[in-house]
């Protein structure tokens, strides 16, 4: 996605991340958009989801749907 919609994004990473740089950062302050990026490359690409898509993904993570 282009950087312009993300100019006002406030990215955060989990307090459980341990302060390392191998994390996913999430911005939820954008209307109608949840942005996700790699903490090692903050100026790199970001993925964009609708809030409903993001809730669905998080719900599936919490139920173990992606556990190997």
C-alpha positions, 0 to 999 in steps of 0.5 A: 500500500502507498505510504500516504494513508499511513502518514498519521498511523500510530504503530505499536507492538505488543508489550509481550514482544520483549523489546526486540526488533522481530515483531509485528507492529499494528496501527489501529488509529486509522478510520476503517483501516488496520495497518500491520508492518514489520518492526525491522523495516518501519519505512517498508511496506505495510499490510492493510485490513478492514477492522472486521478482517483484522478481528477475524484474523486475531480470533483465529490466532486466539483459537489456534487455527494457525498452530502447526 
